[in-house]
Amino acid sequence: MYPSKVTGTYGEDFLRGLAYGAAACIEVKHVGHEIEKILTTALKSPAAKVQDAATTFPMHVSDETWSPWIKNLVLKLLAQPNLSRRNSDFLARQMELVALVDPDSALTVAEDVVRRMSEKISTNSNNWPMAASHLTNITLAAQRDPATRERGLMLFERLLELNLHEAKNAAELMNHREALQR
Protein backbone atom coordinates (compact mmCIF):
# COMPACT_ATOMS: atom_id res chain seq x y z
CA MET A 1 0.00 0.00 0.00
CA TYR A 2 2.87 2.39 0.78
CA PRO A 3 6.62 2.13 0.79
CA SER A 4 8.07 0.65 3.96
CA LYS A 5 10.89 3.18 3.91
CA VAL A 6 9.83 6.69 2.95
CA THR A 7 12.70 9.15 2.66
CA GLY A 8 13.26 12.75 1.67
CA THR A 9 10.89 15.71 1.76
CA TYR A 10 8.43 14.17 -0.68
CA GLY A 11 8.45 10.93 1.28
CA GLU A 12 7.76 12.82 4.50
CA ASP A 13 4.90 14.70 2.88
CA PHE A 14 3.50 11.45 1.49
CA LEU A 15 3.69 9.74 4.89
CA ARG A 16 2.22 12.81 6.56
CA GLY A 17 -0.75 12.71 4.19
CA LEU A 18 -1.21 8.99 4.84
CA ALA A 19 -1.05 9.59 8.58
CA TYR A 20 -3.71 12.33 8.43
CA GLY A 21 -5.95 10.04 6.40
CA ALA A 22 -5.41 7.08 8.71
CA ALA A 23 -5.99 9.21 11.80
CA ALA A 24 -9.27 10.47 10.38
CA CYS A 25 -10.43 6.88 9.83
CA ILE A 26 -9.37 5.50 13.20
CA GLU A 27 -12.85 4.24 14.06
CA VAL A 28 -13.19 2.20 10.84
CA LYS A 29 -12.54 -1.30 12.15
CA HIS A 30 -12.26 -3.22 8.88
CA VAL A 31 -9.10 -1.31 7.91
CA GLY A 32 -7.68 -1.32 11.43
CA HIS A 33 -4.52 -3.23 10.63
CA GLU A 34 -3.53 -0.80 7.86
CA ILE A 35 -4.36 2.21 10.04
CA GLU A 36 -2.19 0.83 12.81
CA LYS A 37 0.68 0.19 10.39
CA ILE A 38 0.51 3.71 8.94
CA LEU A 39 0.26 5.47 12.30
CA THR A 40 3.08 3.51 13.93
CA THR A 41 5.29 4.10 10.87
CA ALA A 42 4.50 7.83 11.05
CA LEU A 43 5.39 7.98 14.75
CA LYS A 44 8.76 6.39 13.99
CA SER A 45 9.55 9.22 11.58
CA PRO A 46 12.15 11.74 12.77
CA ALA A 47 10.05 14.53 11.20
CA ALA A 48 7.86 16.25 13.81
CA LYS A 49 5.19 17.17 11.23
CA VAL A 50 4.74 13.48 10.36
CA GLN A 51 4.47 12.49 14.03
CA ASP A 52 1.96 15.29 14.59
CA ALA A 53 -0.22 13.96 11.79
CA ALA A 54 -0.29 10.51 13.39
CA THR A 55 -1.75 11.83 16.64
CA THR A 56 -4.50 14.02 15.18
CA PHE A 57 -7.15 11.33 15.36
CA PRO A 58 -10.50 12.42 16.73
CA MET A 59 -11.69 10.74 19.91
CA HIS A 60 -15.45 10.59 20.08
CA VAL A 61 -15.33 8.59 23.26
CA SER A 62 -18.30 6.61 24.44
CA ASP A 63 -18.79 3.06 25.56
CA GLU A 64 -19.40 2.09 21.91
CA THR A 65 -16.47 3.89 20.28
CA TRP A 66 -13.84 3.12 22.93
CA SER A 67 -13.43 -0.38 21.65
CA PRO A 68 -10.66 -2.77 22.67
CA TRP A 69 -9.15 -2.26 19.21
CA ILE A 70 -8.87 1.53 19.59
CA LYS A 71 -7.65 1.11 23.17
CA ASN A 72 -4.86 -1.22 22.03
CA LEU A 73 -3.98 1.07 19.14
CA VAL A 74 -3.67 4.14 21.39
CA LEU A 75 -1.50 2.20 23.84
CA LYS A 76 0.72 0.98 20.96
CA LEU A 77 1.06 4.53 19.63
CA LEU A 78 2.04 5.74 23.06
CA ALA A 79 4.70 3.05 23.30
CA GLN A 80 6.59 4.51 20.33
CA PRO A 81 9.94 5.80 21.62
CA ASN A 82 9.94 8.82 19.27
CA LEU A 83 6.71 10.26 20.66
CA SER A 84 7.35 13.96 21.15
CA ARG A 85 6.28 16.06 24.11
CA ARG A 86 3.65 17.83 22.00
CA ASN A 87 2.21 14.49 20.88
CA SER A 88 2.20 13.32 24.49
CA ASP A 89 0.21 16.44 25.36
CA PHE A 90 -2.34 15.59 22.70
CA LEU A 91 -2.72 12.01 23.93
CA ALA A 92 -3.15 13.25 27.52
CA ARG A 93 -5.91 15.59 26.35
CA GLN A 94 -7.60 12.73 24.51
CA MET A 95 -7.26 10.42 27.51
CA GLU A 96 -9.06 12.88 29.75
CA LEU A 97 -12.21 11.99 27.79
CA VAL A 98 -11.39 8.28 27.93
CA ALA A 99 -11.12 8.47 31.74
CA LEU A 100 -14.90 8.70 31.90
CA VAL A 101 -15.41 5.29 30.27
CA ASP A 102 -12.10 3.50 30.90
CA PRO A 103 -10.14 5.02 33.80
CA ASP A 104 -7.59 2.19 33.77
CA SER A 105 -6.47 2.86 30.19
CA ALA A 106 -6.49 6.62 30.71
CA LEU A 107 -4.36 6.19 33.80
CA THR A 108 -1.92 3.93 31.95
CA VAL A 109 -1.46 6.61 29.29
CA ALA A 110 -1.16 9.37 31.90
CA GLU A 111 1.48 7.40 33.81
CA ASP A 112 3.50 6.97 30.64
CA VAL A 113 3.17 10.65 29.68
CA VAL A 114 4.35 11.71 33.15
CA ARG A 115 7.25 9.24 33.04
CA ARG A 116 8.37 10.52 29.62
CA MET A 117 8.02 14.15 30.55
CA SER A 118 9.71 13.87 33.91
CA GLU A 119 12.69 12.18 32.23
CA LYS A 120 13.05 14.94 29.65
CA ILE A 121 12.03 18.10 31.44
CA SER A 122 13.31 19.77 34.56
CA THR A 123 10.95 19.89 37.51
CA ASN A 124 10.28 23.57 36.90
CA SER A 125 6.52 23.44 36.40
CA ASN A 126 6.68 26.30 33.88
CA ASN A 127 8.36 23.87 31.49
CA TRP A 128 5.48 21.42 31.66
CA PRO A 129 3.24 21.45 28.64
CA MET A 130 -0.46 22.11 28.53
CA ALA A 131 -1.11 18.46 29.40
CA ALA A 132 -0.76 19.25 33.11
CA SER A 133 -4.44 20.03 33.64
CA HIS A 134 -5.50 16.96 31.66
CA LEU A 135 -3.14 14.74 33.63
CA THR A 136 -4.46 16.16 36.90
CA ASN A 137 -8.06 15.53 35.80
CA ILE A 138 -7.23 11.95 34.80
CA THR A 139 -5.72 11.24 38.22
CA LEU A 140 -8.76 12.70 39.95
CA ALA A 141 -11.14 10.64 37.79
CA ALA A 142 -9.08 7.50 38.48
CA GLN A 143 -9.35 8.10 42.23
CA ARG A 144 -13.15 7.89 41.96
CA ASP A 145 -12.99 4.32 40.66
CA PRO A 146 -12.17 1.72 43.35
CA ALA A 147 -10.16 -0.35 40.84
CA THR A 148 -7.81 2.55 39.98
CA ARG A 149 -7.98 4.63 43.17
CA GLU A 150 -4.51 3.68 44.47
CA ARG A 151 -2.73 4.24 41.13
CA GLY A 152 -4.60 7.52 40.62
CA LEU A 153 -3.52 8.75 44.02
CA MET A 154 0.10 7.70 43.42
CA LEU A 155 0.20 9.55 40.10
CA PHE A 156 -1.46 12.62 41.65
CA GLU A 157 1.25 12.63 44.33
CA ARG A 158 3.88 12.38 41.58
CA LEU A 159 2.36 15.46 39.92
CA LEU A 160 2.60 17.28 43.25
CA GLU A 161 6.26 16.21 43.58
CA LEU A 162 6.90 17.63 40.12
CA ASN A 163 5.51 20.94 41.36
CA LEU A 164 2.64 21.16 38.86
CA HIS A 165 0.45 24.17 39.58
CA GLU A 166 -2.69 22.36 38.41
CA ALA A 167 -2.15 19.50 40.87
CA LYS A 168 -1.35 21.94 43.68
CA ASN A 169 -4.52 23.91 42.92
CA ALA A 170 -6.62 20.73 42.93
CA ALA A 171 -5.11 19.65 46.27
CA GLU A 172 -5.77 23.08 47.80
CA LEU A 173 -9.35 23.02 46.54
CA MET A 174 -9.91 19.55 48.03
CA ASN A 175 -8.40 20.68 51.35
CA HIS A 176 -10.61 23.80 51.33
CA ARG A 177 -13.75 21.73 50.66
CA GLU A 178 -12.80 19.33 53.43
CA ALA A 179 -12.32 22.21 55.86
CA LEU A 180 -15.74 23.66 54.95
CA GLN A 181 -17.44 20.32 55.57
CA ARG A 182 -16.12 20.12 59.16
Beta strands, then each sheet from edge to edge (+ up, - down):
end
